[in-house]
Amino acid sequence: MAALATRSSNFAWTCGEDLVSSYTAPVRESPPAYRTMFCGRCGSTLPLFDPERPFVVIPAGTLDGDPGVRPFRHIFVAIKAPWHEITDTLPRFNHHAPPEQRLPVK
């Protein structure tokens, strides 16, 4: 999924917050657990907002226009769709990005 992040202080729901549902999967390898947010009415993926975390992860497909930022890396390349070709020269990581490049969780 293409996504971007912003500081939690820059994010606010403008409507529909009462329709937001979430799912937290059990921890497979190491914390934190995988969590996703979605519309309880239609199932669409929504920004992952947790006021306790410093960043909100926003699925790029939920944006109406150009966010003005561009990709800077590819993560989880080892499990990408077999038909998807990466044609740029951005850094690639088979799984997560290295710890020093990840967003802080607290």
Jmol script that loads the backbone (N, CA, C; Angstrom):
load data "model"
ATOM      1  N   MET A   1       0.839  -1.171   0.000  1.00  0.00           N
ATOM      2  CA  MET A   1       0.000   0.000   0.000  1.00  0.00           C
ATOM      3  C   MET A   1       0.885   1.235   0.000  1.00  0.00           C
ATOM      4  N   ALA A   2       0.593   2.165  -0.852  1.00  0.00           N
ATOM      5  CA  ALA A   2       1.288   3.446  -0.824  1.00  0.00           C
ATOM      6  C   ALA A   2       0.686   4.272   0.312  1.00  0.00           C
ATOM      7  N   ALA A   3       1.541   4.819   1.146  1.00  0.00           N
ATOM      8  CA  ALA A   3       1.060   5.591   2.292  1.00  0.00           C
ATOM      9  C   ALA A   3       2.027   6.732   2.573  1.00  0.00           C
ATOM     10  N   LEU A   4       1.529   7.707   3.289  1.00  0.00           N
ATOM     11  CA  LEU A   4       2.368   8.799   3.747  1.00  0.00           C
ATOM     12  C   LEU A   4       2.055   9.045   5.205  1.00  0.00           C
ATOM     13  N   ALA A   5       2.883   9.805   5.856  1.00  0.00           N
ATOM     14  CA  ALA A   5       2.699  10.051   7.280  1.00  0.00           C
ATOM     15  C   ALA A   5       2.772  11.533   7.568  1.00  0.00           C
ATOM     16  N   THR A   6       2.092  11.910   8.631  1.00  0.00           N
ATOM     17  CA  THR A   6       2.151  13.281   9.124  1.00  0.00           C
ATOM     18  C   THR A   6       2.094  13.222  10.643  1.00  0.00           C
ATOM     19  N   ARG A   7       2.536  14.272  11.274  1.00  0.00           N
ATOM     20  CA  ARG A   7       2.460  14.321  12.738  1.00  0.00           C
ATOM     21  C   ARG A   7       0.999  14.294  13.177  1.00  0.00           C
ATOM     22  N   SER A   8       0.724  13.607  14.259  1.00  0.00           N
ATOM     23  CA  SER A   8      -0.642  13.501  14.784  1.00  0.00           C
ATOM     24  C   SER A   8      -1.251  14.881  15.039  1.00  0.00           C
ATOM     25  N   SER A   9      -0.422  15.824  15.426  1.00  0.00           N
ATOM     26  CA  SER A   9      -0.921  17.177  15.702  1.00  0.00           C
ATOM     27  C   SER A   9      -1.418  17.881  14.441  1.00  0.00           C
ATOM     28  N   ASN A  10      -1.035  17.380  13.259  1.00  0.00           N
ATOM     29  CA  ASN A  10      -1.486  17.968  11.992  1.00  0.00           C
ATOM     30  C   ASN A  10      -2.752  17.318  11.456  1.00  0.00           C
ATOM     31  N   PHE A  11      -3.283  16.324  12.165  1.00  0.00           N
ATOM     32  CA  PHE A  11      -4.392  15.529  11.643  1.00  0.00           C
ATOM     33  C   PHE A  11      -5.662  15.745  12.449  1.00  0.00           C
ATOM     34  N   ALA A  12      -6.790  15.836  11.744  1.00  0.00           N
ATOM     35  CA  ALA A  12      -8.100  15.892  12.399  1.00  0.00           C
ATOM     36  C   ALA A  12      -9.137  15.308  11.450  1.00  0.00           C
ATOM     37  N   TRP A  13     -10.069  14.546  11.988  1.00  0.00           N
ATOM     38  CA  TRP A  13     -11.187  14.073  11.181  1.00  0.00           C
ATOM     39  C   TRP A  13     -12.078  15.272  10.898  1.00  0.00           C
ATOM     40  N   THR A  14     -12.506  15.438   9.664  1.00  0.00           N
ATOM     41  CA  THR A  14     -13.418  16.544   9.343  1.00  0.00           C
ATOM     42  C   THR A  14     -14.864  16.086   9.367  1.00  0.00           C
ATOM     43  N   CYS A  15     -15.091  14.795   9.201  1.00  0.00           N
ATOM     44  CA  CYS A  15     -16.439  14.229   9.321  1.00  0.00           C
ATOM     45  C   CYS A  15     -16.319  12.713   9.370  1.00  0.00           C
ATOM     46  N   GLY A  16     -17.366  12.056   9.804  1.00  0.00           N
ATOM     47  CA  GLY A  16     -17.431  10.608   9.789  1.00  0.00           C
ATOM     48  C   GLY A  16     -16.632   9.881  10.841  1.00  0.00           C
ATOM     49  N   GLU A  17     -16.117  10.587  11.829  1.00  0.00           N
ATOM     50  CA  GLU A  17     -15.300   9.920  12.848  1.00  0.00           C
ATOM     51  C   GLU A  17     -16.080   8.820  13.571  1.00  0.00           C
ATOM     52  N   ASP A  18     -17.389   8.987  13.667  1.00  0.00           N
ATOM     53  CA  ASP A  18     -18.216   7.985  14.341  1.00  0.00           C
ATOM     54  C   ASP A  18     -18.324   6.680  13.548  1.00  0.00           C
ATOM     55  N   LEU A  19     -17.905   6.688  12.281  1.00  0.00           N
ATOM     56  CA  LEU A  19     -17.947   5.482  11.445  1.00  0.00           C
ATOM     57  C   LEU A  19     -16.622   4.718  11.423  1.00  0.00           C
ATOM     58  N   VAL A  20     -15.600   5.267  12.083  1.00  0.00           N
ATOM     59  CA  VAL A  20     -14.269   4.658  12.064  1.00  0.00           C
ATOM     60  C   VAL A  20     -14.244   3.420  12.957  1.00  0.00           C
ATOM     61  N   SER A  21     -13.795   2.300  12.382  1.00  0.00           N
ATOM     62  CA  SER A  21     -13.595   1.053  13.125  1.00  0.00           C
ATOM     63  C   SER A  21     -12.131   0.670  13.007  1.00  0.00           C
ATOM     64  N   SER A  22     -11.674  -0.201  13.901  1.00  0.00           N
ATOM     65  CA  SER A  22     -10.285  -0.637  13.822  1.00  0.00           C
ATOM     66  C   SER A  22     -10.176  -2.125  14.109  1.00  0.00           C
ATOM     67  N   TYR A  23      -9.080  -2.684  13.654  1.00  0.00           N
ATOM     68  CA  TYR A  23      -8.759  -4.086  13.906  1.00  0.00           C
ATOM     69  C   TYR A  23      -7.290  -4.149  14.280  1.00  0.00           C
ATOM     70  N   THR A  24      -6.997  -4.866  15.361  1.00  0.00           N
ATOM     71  CA  THR A  24      -5.614  -5.068  15.790  1.00  0.00           C
ATOM     72  C   THR A  24      -5.324  -6.552  15.743  1.00  0.00           C
ATOM     73  N   ALA A  25      -4.351  -6.936  14.939  1.00  0.00           N
ATOM     74  CA  ALA A  25      -3.975  -8.343  14.800  1.00  0.00           C
ATOM     75  C   ALA A  25      -3.031  -8.746  15.931  1.00  0.00           C
ATOM     76  N   PRO A  26      -2.999 -10.025  16.270  1.00  0.00           N
ATOM     77  CA  PRO A  26      -2.036 -10.487  17.281  1.00  0.00           C
ATOM     78  C   PRO A  26      -0.605 -10.235  16.801  1.00  0.00           C
ATOM     79  N   VAL A  27       0.297 -10.015  17.728  1.00  0.00           N
ATOM     80  CA  VAL A  27       1.701  -9.787  17.406  1.00  0.00           C
ATOM     81  C   VAL A  27       2.295 -11.085  16.878  1.00  0.00           C
ATOM     82  N   ARG A  28       2.897 -11.033  15.660  1.00  0.00           N
ATOM     83  CA  ARG A  28       3.509 -12.227  15.060  1.00  0.00           C
ATOM     84  C   ARG A  28       4.979 -12.349  15.409  1.00  0.00           C
ATOM     85  N   GLU A  29       5.728 -11.272  15.230  1.00  0.00           N
ATOM     86  CA  GLU A  29       7.176 -11.351  15.430  1.00  0.00           C
ATOM     87  C   GLU A  29       7.637 -10.478  16.585  1.00  0.00           C
ATOM     88  N   SER A  30       7.308  -9.196  16.512  1.00  0.00           N
ATOM     89  CA  SER A  30       7.710  -8.283  17.579  1.00  0.00           C
ATOM     90  C   SER A  30       6.751  -7.105  17.592  1.00  0.00           C
ATOM     91  N   PRO A  31       6.557  -6.502  18.770  1.00  0.00           N
ATOM     92  CA  PRO A  31       5.653  -5.349  18.864  1.00  0.00           C
ATOM     93  C   PRO A  31       6.160  -4.197  18.004  1.00  0.00           C
ATOM     94  N   PRO A  32       5.323  -3.254  17.633  1.00  0.00           N
ATOM     95  CA  PRO A  32       3.912  -3.197  17.995  1.00  0.00           C
ATOM     96  C   PRO A  32       3.058  -4.107  17.114  1.00  0.00           C
ATOM     97  N   ALA A  33       1.853  -4.369  17.556  1.00  0.00           N
ATOM     98  CA  ALA A  33       0.926  -5.191  16.788  1.00  0.00           C
ATOM     99  C   ALA A  33       0.505  -4.453  15.517  1.00  0.00           C
ATOM    100  N   TYR A  34       0.145  -5.214  14.490  1.00  0.00           N
ATOM    101  CA  TYR A  34      -0.384  -4.605  13.265  1.00  0.00           C
ATOM    102  C   TYR A  34      -1.794  -4.128  13.555  1.00  0.00           C
ATOM    103  N   ARG A  35      -2.078  -2.896  13.159  1.00  0.00           N
ATOM    104  CA  ARG A  35      -3.405  -2.313  13.377  1.00  0.00           C
ATOM    105  C   ARG A  35      -3.847  -1.632  12.102  1.00  0.00           C
ATOM    106  N   THR A  36      -5.128  -1.705  11.806  1.00  0.00           N
ATOM    107  CA  THR A  36      -5.676  -1.025  10.641  1.00  0.00           C
ATOM    108  C   THR A  36      -6.987  -0.358  11.027  1.00  0.00           C
ATOM    109  N   MET A  37      -7.311   0.708  10.330  1.00  0.00           N
ATOM    110  CA  MET A  37      -8.574   1.409  10.556  1.00  0.00           C
ATOM    111  C   MET A  37      -9.349   1.427   9.258  1.00  0.00           C
ATOM    112  N   PHE A  38     -10.665   1.337   9.366  1.00  0.00           N
ATOM    113  CA  PHE A  38     -11.507   1.259   8.182  1.00  0.00           C
ATOM    114  C   PHE A  38     -12.876   1.847   8.478  1.00  0.00           C
ATOM    115  N   CYS A  39     -13.610   2.167   7.409  1.00  0.00           N
ATOM    116  CA  CYS A  39     -14.955   2.697   7.538  1.00  0.00           C
ATOM    117  C   CYS A  39     -15.882   1.545   7.923  1.00  0.00           C
ATOM    118  N   GLY A  40     -16.617   1.713   9.010  1.00  0.00           N
ATOM    119  CA  GLY A  40     -17.544   0.695   9.472  1.00  0.00           C
ATOM    120  C   GLY A  40     -18.733   0.507   8.545  1.00  0.00           C
ATOM    121  N   ARG A  41     -18.968   1.444   7.659  1.00  0.00           N
ATOM    122  CA  ARG A  41     -20.092   1.339   6.725  1.00  0.00           C
ATOM    123  C   ARG A  41     -19.681   0.663   5.423  1.00  0.00           C
ATOM    124  N   CYS A  42     -18.573   1.110   4.803  1.00  0.00           N
ATOM    125  CA  CYS A  42     -18.207   0.584   3.481  1.00  0.00           C
ATOM    126  C   CYS A  42     -16.939  -0.264   3.480  1.00  0.00           C
ATOM    127  N   GLY A  43     -16.152  -0.239   4.558  1.00  0.00           N
ATOM    128  CA  GLY A  43     -14.940  -1.043   4.638  1.00  0.00           C
ATOM    129  C   GLY A  43     -13.693  -0.394   4.073  1.00  0.00           C
ATOM    130  N   SER A  44     -13.798   0.834   3.548  1.00  0.00           N
ATOM    131  CA  SER A  44     -12.625   1.513   2.977  1.00  0.00           C
ATOM    132  C   SER A  44     -11.538   1.714   4.025  1.00  0.00           C
ATOM    133  N   THR A  45     -10.292   1.563   3.602  1.00  0.00           N
ATOM    134  CA  THR A  45      -9.154   1.802   4.484  1.00  0.00           C
ATOM    135  C   THR A  45      -9.103   3.278   4.857  1.00  0.00           C
ATOM    136  N   LEU A  46      -8.784   3.553   6.103  1.00  0.00           N
ATOM    137  CA  LEU A  46      -8.719   4.927   6.601  1.00  0.00           C
ATOM    138  C   LEU A  46      -7.359   5.201   7.232  1.00  0.00           C
ATOM    139  N   PRO A  47      -7.047   6.475   7.459  1.00  0.00           N
ATOM    140  CA  PRO A  47      -5.792   6.792   8.141  1.00  0.00           C
ATOM    141  C   PRO A  47      -5.708   6.105   9.498  1.00  0.00           C
ATOM    142  N   LEU A  48      -4.509   5.662   9.836  1.00  0.00           N
ATOM    143  CA  LEU A  48      -4.255   5.019  11.122  1.00  0.00           C
ATOM    144  C   LEU A  48      -3.912   6.107  12.130  1.00  0.00           C
ATOM    145  N   PHE A  49      -4.920   6.501  12.888  1.00  0.00           N
ATOM    146  CA  PHE A  49      -4.775   7.609  13.830  1.00  0.00           C
ATOM    147  C   PHE A  49      -4.866   7.087  15.252  1.00  0.00           C
ATOM    148  N   ASP A  50      -3.869   7.383  16.034  1.00  0.00           N
ATOM    149  CA  ASP A  50      -3.844   7.052  17.454  1.00  0.00           C
ATOM    150  C   ASP A  50      -3.237   8.255  18.154  1.00  0.00           C
ATOM    151  N   PRO A  51      -4.034   8.988  18.946  1.00  0.00           N
ATOM    152  CA  PRO A  51      -3.498  10.208  19.571  1.00  0.00           C
ATOM    153  C   PRO A  51      -2.291   9.964  20.472  1.00  0.00           C
ATOM    154  N   GLU A  52      -2.057   8.703  20.847  1.00  0.00           N
ATOM    155  CA  GLU A  52      -0.901   8.375  21.677  1.00  0.00           C
ATOM    156  C   GLU A  52       0.381   8.248  20.860  1.00  0.00           C
ATOM    157  N   ARG A  53       0.257   8.165  19.548  1.00  0.00           N
ATOM    158  CA  ARG A  53       1.437   8.028  18.687  1.00  0.00           C
ATOM    159  C   ARG A  53       1.744   9.358  18.016  1.00  0.00           C
ATOM    160  N   PRO A  54       3.002   9.613  17.696  1.00  0.00           N
ATOM    161  CA  PRO A  54       3.360  10.912  17.126  1.00  0.00           C
ATOM    162  C   PRO A  54       3.017  11.081  15.647  1.00  0.00           C
ATOM    163  N   PHE A  55       2.706   9.979  14.944  1.00  0.00           N
ATOM    164  CA  PHE A  55       2.429  10.070  13.513  1.00  0.00           C
ATOM    165  C   PHE A  55       1.122   9.381  13.143  1.00  0.00           C
ATOM    166  N   VAL A  56       0.479   9.901  12.098  1.00  0.00           N
ATOM    167  CA  VAL A  56      -0.693   9.291  11.489  1.00  0.00           C
ATOM    168  C   VAL A  56      -0.232   8.737  10.141  1.00  0.00           C
ATOM    169  N   VAL A  57      -0.564   7.494   9.840  1.00  0.00           N
ATOM    170  CA  VAL A  57      -0.238   6.886   8.547  1.00  0.00           C
ATOM    171  C   VAL A  57      -1.488   6.985   7.675  1.00  0.00           C
ATOM    172  N   ILE A  58      -1.336   7.637   6.524  1.00  0.00           N
ATOM    173  CA  ILE A  58      -2.473   7.919   5.646  1.00  0.00           C
ATOM    174  C   ILE A  58      -2.332   7.138   4.341  1.00  0.00           C
ATOM    175  N   PRO A  59      -3.273   6.224   4.055  1.00  0.00           N
ATOM    176  CA  PRO A  59      -3.225   5.530   2.765  1.00  0.00           C
ATOM    177  C   PRO A  59      -3.350   6.539   1.627  1.00  0.00           C
ATOM    178  N   ALA A  60      -2.430   6.501   0.671  1.00  0.00           N
ATOM    179  CA  ALA A  60      -2.423   7.480  -0.420  1.00  0.00           C
ATOM    180  C   ALA A  60      -3.720   7.447  -1.231  1.00  0.00           C
ATOM    181  N   GLY A  61      -4.363   6.292  -1.315  1.00  0.00           N
ATOM    182  CA  GLY A  61      -5.597   6.168  -2.076  1.00  0.00           C
ATOM    183  C   GLY A  61      -6.775   6.905  -1.469  1.00  0.00           C
ATOM    184  N   THR A  62      -6.645   7.386  -0.230  1.00  0.00           N
ATOM    185  CA  THR A  62      -7.743   8.130   0.393  1.00  0.00           C
ATOM    186  C   THR A  62      -7.669   9.631   0.101  1.00  0.00           C
ATOM    187  N   LEU A  63      -6.597  10.068  -0.551  1.00  0.00           N
ATOM    188  CA  LEU A  63      -6.421  11.499  -0.808  1.00  0.00           C
ATOM    189  C   LEU A  63      -7.174  11.932  -2.056  1.00  0.00           C
ATOM    190  N   ASP A  64      -7.705  13.140  -2.018  1.00  0.00           N
ATOM    191  CA  ASP A  64      -8.412  13.693  -3.178  1.00  0.00           C
ATOM    192  C   ASP A  64      -7.473  14.290  -4.215  1.00  0.00           C
ATOM    193  N   GLY A  65      -6.316  14.759  -3.779  1.00  0.00           N
ATOM    194  CA  GLY A  65      -5.401  15.434  -4.706  1.00  0.00           C
ATOM    195  C   GLY A  65      -3.960  15.029  -4.457  1.00  0.00           C
ATOM    196  N   ASP A  66      -3.057  15.696  -5.151  1.00  0.00           N
ATOM    197  CA  ASP A  66      -1.628  15.455  -5.028  1.00  0.00           C
ATOM    198  C   ASP A  66      -1.156  15.950  -3.661  1.00  0.00           C
ATOM    199  N   PRO A  67      -0.553  15.080  -2.848  1.00  0.00           N
ATOM    200  CA  PRO A  67      -0.111  15.513  -1.525  1.00  0.00           C
ATOM    201  C   PRO A  67       1.160  16.352  -1.547  1.00  0.00           C
ATOM    202  N   GLY A  68       1.821  16.415  -2.704  1.00  0.00           N
ATOM    203  CA  GLY A  68       3.031  17.228  -2.798  1.00  0.00           C
ATOM    204  C   GLY A  68       4.279  16.526  -2.301  1.00  0.00           C
ATOM    205  N   VAL A  69       4.188  15.244  -1.982  1.00  0.00           N
ATOM    206  CA  VAL A  69       5.360  14.465  -1.584  1.00  0.00           C
ATOM    207  C   VAL A  69       5.486  13.271  -2.522  1.00  0.00           C
ATOM    208  N   ARG A  70       6.665  12.691  -2.579  1.00  0.00           N
ATOM    209  CA  ARG A  70       6.919  11.561  -3.460  1.00  0.00           C
ATOM    210  C   ARG A  70       7.530  10.406  -2.666  1.00  0.00           C
ATOM    211  N   PRO A  71       7.417   9.180  -3.155  1.00  0.00           N
ATOM    212  CA  PRO A  71       8.010   8.031  -2.461  1.00  0.00           C
ATOM    213  C   PRO A  71       9.512   8.197  -2.292  1.00  0.00           C
ATOM    214  N   PHE A  72      10.034   7.609  -1.222  1.00  0.00           N
ATOM    215  CA  PHE A  72      11.480   7.656  -1.003  1.00  0.00           C
ATOM    216  C   PHE A  72      12.060   6.274  -0.747  1.00  0.00           C
ATOM    217  N   ARG A  73      11.210   5.232  -0.698  1.00  0.00           N
ATOM    218  CA  ARG A  73      11.692   3.868  -0.518  1.00  0.00           C
ATOM    219  C   ARG A  73      10.560   2.889  -0.803  1.00  0.00           C
ATOM    220  N   HIS A  74      10.928   1.602  -0.931  1.00  0.00           N
ATOM    221  CA  HIS A  74       9.959   0.515  -1.066  1.00  0.00           C
ATOM    222  C   HIS A  74      10.208  -0.442   0.101  1.00  0.00           C
ATOM    223  N   ILE A  75       9.146  -0.791   0.840  1.00  0.00           N
ATOM    224  CA  ILE A  75       9.285  -1.753   1.932  1.00  0.00           C
ATOM    225  C   ILE A  75       8.424  -2.978   1.641  1.00  0.00           C
ATOM    226  N   PHE A  76       8.744  -4.074   2.288  1.00  0.00           N
ATOM    227  CA  PHE A  76       8.056  -5.362   2.123  1.00  0.00           C
ATOM    228  C   PHE A  76       8.119  -5.850   0.677  1.00  0.00           C
ATOM    229  N   VAL A  77       9.240  -5.602   0.030  1.00  0.00           N
ATOM    230  CA  VAL A  77       9.432  -6.012  -1.362  1.00  0.00           C
ATOM    231  C   VAL A  77       9.352  -7.535  -1.494  1.00  0.00           C
ATOM    232  N   ALA A  78       9.773  -8.264  -0.474  1.00  0.00           N
ATOM    233  CA  ALA A  78       9.764  -9.730  -0.526  1.00  0.00           C
ATOM    234  C   ALA A  78       8.361 -10.304  -0.669  1.00  0.00           C
ATOM    235  N   ILE A  79       7.332  -9.535  -0.296  1.00  0.00           N
ATOM    236  CA  ILE A  79       5.971 -10.057  -0.381  1.00  0.00           C
ATOM    237  C   ILE A  79       5.095  -9.228  -1.322  1.00  0.00           C
ATOM    238  N   LYS A  80       5.721  -8.500  -2.219  1.00  0.00           N
ATOM    239  CA  LYS A  80       4.946  -7.718  -3.184  1.00  0.00           C
ATOM    240  C   LYS A  80       4.223  -8.649  -4.151  1.00  0.00           C
ATOM    241  N   ALA A  81       3.211  -8.143  -4.820  1.00  0.00           N
ATOM    242  CA  ALA A  81       2.494  -8.932  -5.814  1.00  0.00           C
ATOM    243  C   ALA A  81       3.458  -9.346  -6.919  1.00  0.00           C
ATOM    244  N   PRO A  82       3.392 -10.586  -7.389  1.00  0.00           N
ATOM    245  CA  PRO A  82       4.335 -11.044  -8.406  1.00  0.00           C
ATOM    246  C   PRO A  82       4.240 -10.282  -9.723  1.00  0.00           C
ATOM    247  N   TRP A  83       3.107  -9.676  -9.999  1.00  0.00           N
ATOM    248  CA  TRP A  83       2.925  -8.930 -11.248  1.00  0.00           C
ATOM    249  C   TRP A  83       3.392  -7.486 -11.144  1.00  0.00           C
ATOM    250  N   HIS A  84       3.708  -7.028  -9.913  1.00  0.00           N
ATOM    251  CA  HIS A  84       4.130  -5.630  -9.735  1.00  0.00           C
ATOM    252  C   HIS A  84       5.628  -5.495  -9.988  1.00  0.00           C
ATOM    253  N   GLU A  85       5.985  -4.634 -10.920  1.00  0.00           N
ATOM    254  CA  GLU A  85       7.396  -4.356 -11.204  1.00  0.00           C
ATOM    255  C   GLU A  85       7.783  -3.022 -10.597  1.00  0.00           C
ATOM    256  N   ILE A  86       8.866  -3.007  -9.869  1.00  0.00           N
ATOM    257  CA  ILE A  86       9.413  -1.759  -9.348  1.00  0.00           C
ATOM    258  C   ILE A  86      10.391  -1.266 -10.399  1.00  0.00           C
ATOM    259  N   THR A  87      10.120  -0.126 -10.970  1.00  0.00           N
ATOM    260  CA  THR A  87      10.922   0.350 -12.097  1.00  0.00           C
ATOM    261  C   THR A  87      11.801   1.551 -11.762  1.00  0.00           C
ATOM    262  N   ASP A  88      11.792   1.986 -10.507  1.00  0.00           N
ATOM    263  CA  ASP A  88      12.641   3.125 -10.146  1.00  0.00           C
ATOM    264  C   ASP A  88      13.872   2.619  -9.396  1.00  0.00           C
ATOM    265  N   THR A  89      14.703   3.547  -8.980  1.00  0.00           N
ATOM    266  CA  THR A  89      15.945   3.186  -8.289  1.00  0.00           C
ATOM    267  C   THR A  89      15.901   3.523  -6.801  1.00  0.00           C
ATOM    268  N   LEU A  90      14.708   3.680  -6.254  1.00  0.00           N
ATOM    269  CA  LEU A  90      14.584   3.978  -4.826  1.00  0.00           C
ATOM    270  C   LEU A  90      15.079   2.791  -4.000  1.00  0.00           C
ATOM    271  N   PRO A  91      15.546   3.046  -2.769  1.00  0.00           N
ATOM    272  CA  PRO A  91      15.987   1.939  -1.914  1.00  0.00           C
ATOM    273  C   PRO A  91      14.858   0.923  -1.716  1.00  0.00           C
ATOM    274  N   ARG A  92      15.242  -0.356  -1.641  1.00  0.00           N
ATOM    275  CA  ARG A  92      14.284  -1.454  -1.473  1.00  0.00           C
ATOM    276  C   ARG A  92      14.648  -2.261  -0.227  1.00  0.00           C
ATOM    277  N   PHE A  93      13.615  -2.611   0.528  1.00  0.00           N
ATOM    278  CA  PHE A  93      13.805  -3.424   1.726  1.00  0.00           C
ATOM    279  C   PHE A  93      12.845  -4.605   1.648  1.00  0.00           C
ATOM    280  N   ASN A  94      13.378  -5.816   1.863  1.00  0.00           N
ATOM    281  CA  ASN A  94      12.529  -7.005   1.770  1.00  0.00           C
ATOM    282  C   ASN A  94      11.408  -7.007   2.796  1.00  0.00           C
ATOM    283  N   HIS A  95      11.652  -6.410   3.943  1.00  0.00           N
ATOM    284  CA  HIS A  95      10.634  -6.357   4.998  1.00  0.00           C
ATOM    285  C   HIS A  95      10.527  -4.906   5.455  1.00  0.00           C
ATOM    286  N   HIS A  96      10.594  -4.676   6.739  1.00  0.00           N
ATOM    287  CA  HIS A  96      10.575  -3.304   7.253  1.00  0.00           C
ATOM    288  C   HIS A  96      11.813  -2.547   6.793  1.00  0.00           C
ATOM    289  N   ALA A  97      11.717  -1.245   6.855  1.00  0.00           N
ATOM    290  CA  ALA A  97      12.918  -0.426   6.688  1.00  0.00           C
ATOM    291  C   ALA A  97      13.787  -0.642   7.929  1.00  0.00           C
ATOM    292  N   PRO A  98      15.060  -0.311   7.865  1.00  0.00           N
ATOM    293  CA  PRO A  98      15.917  -0.460   9.050  1.00  0.00           C
ATOM    294  C   PRO A  98      15.340   0.338  10.231  1.00  0.00           C
ATOM    295  N   PRO A  99      15.559  -0.127  11.447  1.00  0.00           N
ATOM    296  CA  PRO A  99      14.974   0.538  12.620  1.00  0.00           C
ATOM    297  C   PRO A  99      15.217   2.038  12.679  1.00  0.00           C
ATOM    298  N   GLU A 100      16.384   2.489  12.268  1.00  0.00           N
ATOM    299  CA  GLU A 100      16.691   3.926  12.347  1.00  0.00           C
ATOM    300  C   GLU A 100      15.879   4.745  11.347  1.00  0.00           C
ATOM    301  N   GLN A 101      15.224   4.089  10.382  1.00  0.00           N
ATOM    302  CA  GLN A 101      14.415   4.807   9.388  1.00  0.00           C
ATOM    303  C   GLN A 101      12.907   4.675   9.643  1.00  0.00           C
ATOM    304  N   ARG A 102      12.510   3.967  10.681  1.00  0.00           N
ATOM    305  CA  ARG A 102      11.090   3.772  10.960  1.00  0.00           C
ATOM    306  C   ARG A 102      10.527   4.961  11.735  1.00  0.00           C
ATOM    307  N   LEU A 103       9.210   5.126  11.599  1.00  0.00           N
ATOM    308  CA  LEU A 103       8.539   6.178  12.366  1.00  0.00           C
ATOM    309  C   LEU A 103       8.506   5.774  13.836  1.00  0.00           C
ATOM    310  N   PRO A 104       8.674   6.729  14.744  1.00  0.00           N
ATOM    311  CA  PRO A 104       8.584   6.383  16.175  1.00  0.00           C
ATOM    312  C   PRO A 104       7.156   5.958  16.524  1.00  0.00           C
ATOM    313  N   VAL A 105       7.026   5.015  17.430  1.00  0.00           N
ATOM    314  CA  VAL A 105       5.700   4.543  17.829  1.00  0.00           C
ATOM    315  C   VAL A 105       5.240   5.180  19.133  1.00  0.00           C
ATOM    316  N   LYS A 106       6.103   5.885  19.803  1.00  0.00           N
ATOM    317  CA  LYS A 106       5.720   6.568  21.054  1.00  0.00           C
ATOM    318  C   LYS A 106       6.282   7.947  21.096  1.00  0.00           C
TER     319      LYS A 106
END
end "model"
wireframe off; spacefill off
backbone 0.3
color backbone group
